[in-house]
Amino acid sequence: MTTTEITNTLRGRLGTSLLSTSEPVAGKLYLEVEAKALADAARCLQDDLKGRFLISAATDRRATNGAFAVTHFFSLDPDKLFVSLTARVPEGSAVVPSITPAVPAANWAEREIQDMLGVKTEGHPDPRRLVVADDWPEGLYPLRKDVPYDIKPPAQAGVEMKFKPAPAGTSTLVVGPFYPVLEEPAQLRLYVEGERVVDCDYRGFYSHRGIEKLGDSVLTYNEIPFVAERICGICGFIHSTCYCEAAEEAAGVEVPRRARYIRLLMLEIERIHSHLLWLGIAGHIIGFDTVLMQSWRIREPIMWLCEQITGNRKTYGMNLVGGVRRDIPADLHPKILEVIRKIETETLAVADAIAGDTPLRLRIQGVGRISEAEARRLCVVGPVARGSNVGIDARVDHPYAAYDELPPKVAVHDSSDIFARLMVRVEETFDSIRLVREALQQMPEGPIMAEMKEAIPAGREGLRSIEAPRGEAIHYLLSGPDNRPERWRVRAPTYANLQAIPTMIKDETIADVPIILGSIDPCFSCTERVETVDLKTGEERSITRRQLEELSRNRRP
């Protein structure tokens, strides 16, 4: 559909409640609607126009126009188009109708709006707190501009976490918040009848670092990429690329072609080592430690390669708004090709062994199913979606970096179970190797950074999706004054996929819950302190966040 057809459809549904439309760049349609029409507009986008819900963003714009803004983002994948719905909400009546009854995937996003900005989503089926703790002070909303980024309110005694009631006749089994399979804290309460899981409740956000708040209060545009890269310990380059491309869209900057190829190359290298990491963890969860040892052994050379290219095994520090900071010289190409050739050969042997292993297949085939209809309803992403016959991939649907010139082959399976997600990842690993080869073969000459002649004007918007190994990541940016965003919104792929866990574990056995959860490759926020080892003396010591910041600013070892 064209943007004109979409606008006309919504105008026919909403009438005068559709206040304005704009298309500042190709592929982005921004709509403003009256607050009372948000739910109708969202239902029209999802049901009539077949849009897929992405995320919501709430912004404190009282200093700009005297109101809060609530925005819901949708993707019309076949049309390669993003659509945003925004409503202004006066502070005195900070209420909007909930879209969750019509768009179930918006559940967490709307609860986050209530927690972080204090805009109530009226009619939400589960209005419990999501991000802030249950003992967080009433009336204190972290994303409001008058709340300091480093505020530390005291804990309130006697406040207990709220969980949904257990179904009649069930027992409650608590998993977490500290559990061996989960490297980071989260809590699942399983409601079981014998060994069968009837229902569950999830409470997460134990490690919340306030990254979005830092982005619109103390960090500048080119400081944010280094923080964005720390959103995820594995998918860091994905997040810094996603942020930079959103900022570049807001700035109207065209990234040099060579820089776009370098971004593609590093994104696919990151996909290879992420999928091999996941394969090992999945094998470990079900007691198949041969897979763990082999896949991690195969993965190690590509980590050494990342260090040779960027100076670091994982946190590359490559991206800036406008391009990349480091080139990949031609004399390094043979080394890259040799490493991926070896990884390809050895991964193929592991993949053949997995495909022929009957006990392993019995553990994961037909387990943790989420049907295609449910996958679409809950808007899951990445291998979870593609394993349920939902062929979405941001590299194809909304090309970025150099994917318009080097498109991937989208791996799709239809058995909707853990085995399908496994096969999607295995096939993607081999396709990533192909893309790395082709990127090196076709690497253009030229600069790697665009010249930024002017500051990004305030009030510009940028929206990008990047296909991380776990699925689609979303970054939205609204430019502001003082060389920093007015709003920076991030959605990691796990945010979308975790909401489907109750569907995936329903009627499964307790023993299968860890690998079902592991099959989405969950990633939670987890950076609090660092442990260092002095290589000369062997002495170990822990460094707090404050100490690490002081050391980095003073440039002392």
KEMITOR-64083 format. One record per atom (N, C-alpha, C): x, z, y. Coordinates in steps of 0.2 Angstrom, whole numbers, plus 5000, padded with zeros to 4 digits. Each point is the difference from the previous one (the first is absolute). Example, Ala and Ser with C-alpha at 12.3 -4.5 7.8 and 13.67 -1.06 7.14 Angstrom:
<tibas>
506650394972 499650005006 500450005006 499849965005 500450015006 499650035005 
</tibas>
This chain:
<tibas>
500450004994 499650005006 500450005006 499849975006 500350005006 499850075004 500450025005 499950065003 499349995004 499949945002 499349985004 499450024995 500149974994 499550024995 499950074998 500550045000 500050074999 499750035006 500249995006 499750035006 499349985000 499849944999 499249995000 499650034995 500350014994 499750044994 499950075003 500550035002 500050075003 499550015006 500049955004 499650005006 499250004998 499949964995 499349994997 499850074997 500550044997 499850064997 500050065005 500450005005 500150055005 499649995007 499949945001 499749985007 500550035006 499750035004 500450025006 500550064999 499950034994 500550054998 500749974999 500149944999 500649975000 500249985007 500550055002 500250005008 500549945002 500549994996 500549955002 500449984993 500349945001 500449974995 500649985003 500650004996 500649965002 500449984994 500449955001 500549984995 500749995003 500350055002 500749995003 500549964997 500050014993 500449954996 499649984994 500349944997 499749974995 499950054994 499450014997 500050044994 499750075001 499950025007 499850065002 499450005004 499550034998 499350005004 499950075001 500050025007 499850075002 499350005003 499650044998 499350015002 499950075003 499650005005 499850075003 499350004999 499750064997 499350014999 499850075002 499450005001 499750075002 500150054994 500150065002 500250054994 499450004995 499450005003 499450004995 500049944995 500349955002 500049944995 500649994996 500450054999 500650004996 499949994993 499550044997 499849994993 499749944998 499649975005 499749944999 500549945000 500450005004 500649955001 500450004994 500250064998 500450014994 499749974993 499350025000 499649974994 500049935000 499949975006 500049935001 500749974998 500550035002 500749974998 500150004993 499850064997 500150004993 499649964995 499350015002 499549974995 499949935002 499949985006 499849935002 500649965000 500650025003 500649965001 500550014995 499950054995 500550014995 500650025002 500050055005 500650035003 500250054995 500750025001 500350054996 500250065005 499850064999 500250055004 500750025000 500450015005 500750025000 500150075002 499850025006 500250075002 499650005007 500050075002 499750015007 500550035004 499950005007 500550035005 499650035005 500150065002 499750035005 500550025006 499949985006 500550005005 499750045006 500450055003 499850045006 500249955006 499549975003 500149965006 499750025006 499950075000 499750035006 500349995006 500749995000 500449995006 499949935002 499849954996 500049935001 499349995003 499550024996 499349985001 499550054999 500250065000 499650064999 499650014994 500349974994 499650014994 500550004994 499750024994 500449994994 499849934998 500449974995 499949944997 500050004993 499549984996 500050004993 500049934998 500549984996 500049934997 500150004993 499649954997 500049994993 500349924999 500550004995 500349934999 499849974993 499849945001 499849964993 500549945000 500049984994 500449944998 499549954997 500049945002 499649944997 500649964997 500250024994 500649974997 500049924999 499449974997 500049935000 500149965006 499850035006 500149975006 500650025004 500450044997 500750035003 499850035007 499550045000 499850035006 499950075000 500250045005 499950075001 499450015005 499650044999 499450025005 500050075001 500050025007 500050075001 499350025004 499750054999 499450035003 500250065004 499950005006 500250065005 499450025003 499950075001 499550035004 500350055004 499750005007 500350055004 499550064999 500350065000 499650074999 500250055005 499550015004 500150055006 500250074997 500550045003 500250064998 499450054999 499550005005 499550045000 499549994994 500049944997 499649994994 500449964995 500550044997 500549964995 499750004993 499549955000 499749994993 499949934999 500149974994 499949944998 499650004993 499649954999 499750004993 500549984995 500050034994 500549994995 499849934997 500649974998 499949934996 500150014993 500250064998 500250024993 499449984995 499450025002 499449994995 500049924999 500149965005 500049934998 500749974998 500550035002 500749984998 500450064997 499950014994 500350064996 500850015002 500349945000 500850015001 500150035007 499650015004 500150035007 500050085000 499950024994 499950084999 500550045003 500749994998 500550045003 500149985007 500049945002 500249985007 499550035005 499450014998 499550035005 500150085000 500250034994 500150075000 500750015004 500449965000 500650005004 499950005008 499549965001 499849995007 499750075003 499650034996 499850075001 500550055001 500550004995 500550055000 500549995006 500249945002 500549995004 499849985007 499449985002 499849995006 499450045002 499650024995 499450045002 499449965001 500049944998 499449965001 499650004993 499450035001 499650014994 499749944997 500149984993 499749954997 499350024997 499549995004 499350034998 499749964993 499950044995 499749974994 500549994995 500650025001 500550004995 499850044994 500149974994 499850044994 500450064998 500750005002 500450054999 500450025006 499850045004 500350015007 500650055000 500250024994 500550054999 500649985004 500550055001 500649985003 500449964995 500549965003 500449954996 500750025001 500249995006 500750005002 500250075002 499750035005 500250065002 499750064995 500450055000 499950054995 499350045002 499750034995 499450035001 500050065005 500750035000 500050055005 500349985007 500049935001 500249985007 499450025005 500250025006 499650025005 499449955002 499450035000 499449955002 500249985008 499849945001 500049975007 500749985002 500550004995 500749985002 500149934996 500049955004 500149934997 500649975001 500549994995 500749985001 500149945004 499649944999 500149945003 499749995008 499750065002 499850005007 500750005004 500049975006 500649995004 500250075003 499550045001 500250075003 500250054995 500149984994 500350044994 500749994999 500550045001 500749994999 500249974993 500549964999 500249984994 500350054995 500350055003 500350054996 499650075000 499450005001 499650065000 500050034993 500050064999 500050044994 499550065000 499449984999 499550065000 500150054995 499850065001 500150054994 499549994995 500250014994 499550004994 499550055001 499449994997 499450055000 500050034993 500050065000 499950044994 499349994997 500050004993 499350004997 499649944999 500349945003 499749944999 500249964994 499549984996 500149974994 499949925000 500349964996 499949935000 499349994997 499749955003 499349984997 500049944995 499750014995 500049954994 499349994999 499949944998 499349984998 499850044994 499350014999 499850054994 500149964994 500250044995 500149974993 499349984997 499949954997 499449984996 499850054995 499450014999 499750054995 500349994993 500250054997 500250004993 500749984999 500449995006 500749985000 500550065001 500649994998 500550055001 500549975005 500450045004 500449975005 500750014998 500449945000 500750004999 500449985006 500450045003 500449995006 500649974998 500249945003 500649975000 500350005007 500650035000 500450005007 499850075003 500250015007 500349945004 500749994997 500350044996 500749984997 499949994993 500249944998 499949984993 500649954998 500350014994 500649964999 499949925000 499449974999 500049935001 500049985007 499750045004 500049995007 500650025004 500449965003 500650025003 499850035007 499450005002 499850025007 499450044999 499850055004 499450044999 499449975001 499550014996 499349985000 499650044995 499450005001 499650044996 499449964997 499950004994 499449974996 499650054997 499450015001 499650054996 499649954995 500150014994 499749964995 499450044997 499449975000 499450034997 499949974993 500150044995 500049974993 499550044996 499849964995 499650024994 500549994994 500350054997 500450004995 500749965003 500149944997 500649965002 499849955004 499349995001 499849945005 499950025007 500349965004 499950015007 499449975003 499650055003 499349985002 500149985008 500450035004 500049995007 500750035002 500249995006 500650035003 499950015008 500450045003 500050015007 500850005002 500249965005 500749995002 500050045007 500650045001 500250025006 500749995001 500249965005 500749995001 500250025007 500549965003 500250015007 500350075001 500450024994 500450065001 500649995004 500349945000 500649995004 499849955006 499850025005 499849965006 500550005005 500349955002 500650005005 499849985007 499449985001 499849985007 500349945003 500249954995 500349955003 499749965005 499349994999 499649965005 500050035007 500050075000 500050045006 500749995003 500650004997 500649995002 500149935004 499649954996 500149935003 499649995006 499550045002 499749995007 500150065005 500650044998 500150055005 500750015002 500549994995 500750015002 500549944998 499749964995 500549944998 499949945004 500549965001 499949945003 499949944995 499949945003 499849954995 500649984995 500650015002 500549984995 500350064997 499850065001 500150064996 499550004994 499449985001 499550004995 500249974993 500449945000 500149974994 500450054995 500550045003 500450044996 499650064997 499450025004 499650054997 499549974995 499849945002 499549964995 500349994993 500749995000 500349994994 500050064995 499950065003 500050064997 499350024998 499549965001 499350024998 500050004992 500449964997 500049994993 500750004997 500250044995 500750004998 500249944996 499549964998 500149944996 499949945004 499450005004 499849945003 500150005008 500650035001 500250015007 500049935004 500349954998 500149945003 499349975002 499650004995 499349985001 499750035006 500150065001 499650035006 500449995007 500649995000 500449985006 499849935002 500049964995 499849935001 499349995003 499550044997 499350005002 499950025007 500450065001 499950025007 500349955005 500649974999 500349965004 499649945001 499749974995 499649945001 499450015004 499750064999 499450025005 500250015007 500650035001 500350005007 500249945003 500249954996 500249935002 499449965002 499550014996 499349975001 499850035007 500050065001 499850035007 500449975006 500650004998 500549975005 500049935002 499749964995 500049935000 500749974999 500450034996 500749984998 500049964994 500449955000 500149964994 500650014997 500050034993 500650024997 500449944997 500750005001 500349944998 499949994992 500149934999 499849984993 500550034995 500650015001 500550034996 499950074999 499750045005 499850074999 499450014996 499649955000 499450004996 500249994992 500549964999 500249994993 500450064998 500450035004 500350064998 499550064998 499550005004 499550054999 499749994993 499849944999 499749984993 500550024995 500649985000 500550024995 500050074999 500150045005 500050084999 499450024997 499449985002 499450024998 499949994992 500349944998 499949984993 500550044996 500650015003 500550054996 499750074999 499650025005 499750075000 499550004995 499649944999 499550004995 500350004993 500649974999 500350004993 500250074998 500350035005 500350074998 499450055000 499449995003 499550055000 499649994993 499949934998 499649994994 500450034994 500749995000 500450034995 500050085000 500050035006 499950075000 499450024997 499449975002 499450024997 499949994993 500349944997 500049994993 500350064996 500650035003 500350054997 499650075000 499750015006 499650065001 499450004995 499749944999 499449994996 500250014993 500649974998 500250024993 500150074999 500350045005 500150074999 499450044999 499549985004 499350035000 499750004993 500149954996 499749994994 500550024994 500650025002 500550024995 500449954997 500049945004 500449944997 500650005005 500550054999 500550005004 500649954999 499949964995 500449945000 499949955005 499449995002 499849965006 500350035006 499950075001 500350035006 500849985001 500350024994 500849995001 500249935001 499649954996 500249935001 499849975007 499450025002 499849975006 500450035006 500250065000 500450035005 500749985000 500349984994 500649974999 500149935003 499449964999 500049945003 499950005007 499750055003 499950005007 500650025004 500450044997 500650025004 500449955004 500249954997 500449955003 499649975007 499450005000 499749975006 500050055005 500050074998 500150055005 500749995003 500549994996 500749995003 500049945005 499649954998 500049945004 499750015007 499450045000 499750025006 500550045005 500450044997 500550045003 500649955003 500149954996 500549955003 499749955005 499449995000 499749965005 499950045007 499750064999 499850045006 500450065002 500450024995 500450065001 499650064997 499449994997 499750064997 499649984994 499950044995 499749984994 499249995001 499750045005 499349995000 499850005007 500250045005 499750005007 500549955004 499849945001 500449945002 500250005007 499550025004 500150005007 500149935003 499749954997 500149935002 499549985005 499450025001 499549975004 500050035007 499949965005 499950025007 499449955002 499750025006 499449955002 500449945003 499849944997 500449945002 500449974995 500150044994 500449974995 500450054996 500649994997 500450044996 500750025003 500350054998 500650025003 500649984997 499949984993 500649984996 499849934997 500549965000 500049934997 500250014992 499849954996 500349994994 500449944999 500750015001 500449955000 500049964993 500249935001 500049964994 500550024995 500650045001 500450024995 499750054996 499550035002 499650054996 499549974995 499849945001 499549974996 500250004993 500649984998 500250004993 499950074996 500150055004 500050074997 499250014999 499649985005 499350024999 499749964994 500249944999 499849954995 500250034993 500650025000 500350034993 499650064998 499850055005 499750064999 499349994997 499649955004 499349994998 500049964993 500549964999 500049964993 500150054994 500450055001 500150054995 499450044999 499650025006 499450045000 499549964996 499949945002 499549964997 500149994992 500649994998 500250004992 499850074997 500250055003 499950074997 499350025000 499649985006 499350025000 499649964996 500249944998 499649964996 500050034993 500650034998 500150034993 499550065000 500050045005 499650065000 499249985000 499849955004 499349985000 499849974993 500549974997 499849974993 499950064995 500450055001 499950064996 499450045001 499850015006 499450035002 499449964997 500049945001 499449964998 499950004993 500550014996 500050004992 499950074998 500050065004 500050064998 499350034999 499750004993 499350024999 499950075002 500450054999 499850075002 499950005008 500449975003 500050005008 499349975002 499949944997 499449975002 499350044998 500150034995 499450054998 499950055005 500550025004 500050055005 499749985006 500149935002 499849985007 499549945000 499849974994 499549955000 499350035000 499649985004 499350035001 500050065003 500550035003 500150075002 500049995008 499650045004 500150015007 499749935003 499449984997 499749945003 499650015006 500149955005 499649995006 499749935000 499449994999 499749935000 500249975006 499949935000 500149965006 499550025005 499450014998 499450025005 500250075004 500350044996 500250075003 500649995004 500549964998 500649995003 499849975007 499549955000 499849975007 499750055004 499550044997 499650055004 500550055003 500550024996 500450065003 500649975004 500149935000 500549975004 500750024998 500150014993 500750014998 500549945001 500650015000 500549955002 500650004995 500449955001 500649994996 499949994992 500450024996 499949994993 499450034997 499750055003 499450034998 499449955001 500049965006 499549955001 500149944995 500649985000 500249944997 499950014992 500150064998 499950014993 499250004998 499650005005 499350004999 499749945003 500449944999 499849935002 499850005007 500350045005 499949995007 500649975003 500049945001 500749965002 500250015007 500050065003 500250005007 500850025000 500349975005 500750015001 500249985007 500250055004 500149995007 500549945001 500549994996 500549955001 499649935000 499549994997 499649944999 499450005005 499650055000 499450015005 500250005007 500550045002 500250005007 500850005000 500349944999 500749995000 500450035006 500550034998 500550035005 500749984998 500550025004 500749994998 500049924999 500349984994 500049934999 499649984994 499550044999 499549984994 499649945001 499949985006 499749945001 500449944998 500750004999 500449954997 500250014993 500050074998 500150014993 499550054997 499449974998 499450044998 500250034993 499750064998 500150024994 499549984995 500150014994 499549984994 499650074999 499450005002 499650064999 499850024993 500350054997 499850024993 499450045000 499549974996 499350034999 499950014993 499750064998 499850014993 499350035001 499649994994 499350025000 499850064996 500450034996 499850054996 499950075003 500250005006 499850065005 500350074998 500550004995 500350064998 500750015002 500350054997 500750015001 500549954998 499849974994 500449944998 500049945005 499549995003 499949945005 500550025006 500050065002 500450025006 500749994998 500250024994 500749994997 500249935001 499649964997 500149934999 500149965007 499550035005 500149975007 500750025003 500250064999 500750025003 500549964996 500049994994 500549974996 500149925003 499449975000 500049935002 500250005008 499850045004 500350005007 500750015000 500350044996 500750015000 500449944999 499849964995 500349934999 499949955006 499450015003 499849955005 500450025007 500250075000 500450025006 500749974999 500250004994 500749974999 500049935002 499549964998 499949935002 500050005008 499750045003 499950005008 500750015003 500450054997 500650025003 500549934999 500049974994 500449944999 499849955006 499449995000 499749945005 500250025007 499950065002 500250025007 500749995001 500550024995 500749985002 500149935000 499749964996 500149935000 499849975006 499450025003 499749975006 500250045007 500450054999 500150045006 500349965006 499650005006 500249965005 500550035004 500449965004 500450035005 499750025006 500350045005 499750015006 500150085001 499750025006 500050075002 499650054995 500150065001 499650054996 499650055004 500149995007 499650045004 499749965006 499450015002 499749975005 500250045007 500049965005 500250035007 499350035002 500050075002 499550035003 500150015007 499749955004 500150005007 499650055004 499450024997 499650045004 499850064995 499750065003 499750054996 499449984998 499750024994 499449994998 499450025004 499649965003 499550025005 499550054996 499850055004 499550054997 499349964999 499750034995 499349984998 500049944995 500649984997 500049944996 499950034993 499849964995 499950034993 500349954995 500350034995 500349974994 499850034994 499849954995 499850034993 500349964995 500350034995 500449974995 499950034993 500049964995 499950024993 500749974997 500350054996 500649984996 499950024993 500149954995 499950024993 500650044997 499950065000 500550054997 499949994992 500550034996 500049994993 499350044997 499850055004 499450044998 499449975002 500049955005 499549975003 500049995008 499549985003 500049995007 500150065004 500549995005 500150055005 499749975007 499750055004 499749975006 500350045006 500249975005 500350035006 499649975006 499750045004 499649985006 500450035006 500149965006 500350035006 499649985006 499950055004 499749995007 500650025005 500249955003 500650015005 499850055006 500450045002 499950045005 500650005006 499950055004 500650005005 500650044998 500550005004 500650044998 500449984994 499949934999 500449974994 499850034993 499450024999 499850034994 499249984999 499850004994 499349984998 499550065003 499449975002 499550055001 499750024994 500049964994 499850024994 500349964994 500350034995 500349974995 499650034993 499749964997 499650024994 500449974994 500050044994 500449974994 499550024994 500049954996 499650014993 500549984995 500250044996 500449994994 499549984994 500349964995 499549974995 499850064996 500350054999 499850064996 499350035003 500050005006 499450025004 499449974997 500049944999 499449964997 499950014993 500650004996 499950004993 499850074997 500250065004 499950064997 499250025000 499749965005 499250025000 499749974994 500349964996 499749974994 500250044994 500450055000 500250044994 499450034997 499550035003 499450034997 499749944995 499949945002 499749954996 500549984994 500650005001 500549984995 500150054995 499950075001 500050054995 499450024997 499449985003 499450024997 499949984993 499850054996 499949994993 500649994996 500650005003 500650004996 500250074998 500550014995 500350064998 500550035005 500050074999 500550035005 500749984999 500249984994 500749984999 500149945003 499549955002 500249945003 500050005007 499850065003 500050015008 500649985003 500650034997 500649995004 500249935000 500049964995 500249935000 499549965004 499350025000 499649965004 500150015008 500250065002 500250025006 500749965002 500450004995 500749975001 499949925000 499549974997 499949935000 499949975007 499850045005 499949985007 500650015004 500550034997 500750015003 499950045006 499750065000 499850045006 500650025003 500050005007 500550035004 499750045006 500350065000 499750055005 500650025005 499850025006 500550025005 500450054997 500750005001 500450054997 500750025003 500149995006 500650015003 500050075004 500350054998 500150065004 500750025001 500450004995 500750025001 500549954996 500650015001 500549964997 500550044997 500349994994 500550034997 500649965000 500650035002 500649965000 500550034996 500549954997 500550024996 500749985003 500450045001 500749985003 500449984994 500149935000 500449974995 500750024999 500350035005 500750034999 500050074996 499550045002 500050074998 499550014995 499549964999 499450014996 499550055002 500150025006 499650055003 499349975002 499450044998 499449975001 499650055006 499749975004 499650045005 499449965002 499450035002 499449975003 500050005007 499749945003 500049995007 499350005002 499750045004 499349995003 500049945004 499349985002 499949955004 500350015007 500050065002 500350015007 500749995000 500350034995 500849994999 500249934999 499649964996 500149934999 500049965007 499550025004 499949965006 500550025005 500350065000 500550025004 500749964998 500150004994 500649974997 500049925002 499449975000 499949935001 500149995007 499850045005 500049995007 500750015002 500450054997 500750015002 500549964997 499749964995 500549954996 500550044997 499950064997 500550044996 499849994993 500550004995 499950004993 499850074998 
</tibas>
